[in-house]
Amino acid sequence: MGRTNKPNQNNDSLEIYAAKLAYIGTAISTLGDGLQTISAGLALEALQNANNNSSPSNGEQTVKVDNMQKQIDYLIAELKQIKKMLK
């Protein structure tokens, strides 16, 4: 009787592992999309500034850089959580 449970446990374990991998893959993809969005925003802002021949004030730049840094820090924290899940 004990031997018949082992294949089911292995199957369950494999299904759990596959679900974890799917979750991690989705999370990494989402983080990548976030980085692409930040990059696209920076490129758009640079093009708009070049087109208007005016640069934003230092205060505006500081706020934007701080916001981007917070977003990047959040993405890094998410990656660290994913790394912990892999262990």
Secondary structure, 3 states (H helix, E strand, C coil): CHHHHHHHHHHHHHHHHHHHHHHHHHHHHHHHHHHHHHHHHHHHHHHHHHHHCCCCCHHHHHHHHHHHHHHHHHHHHHHHHHHHHHC
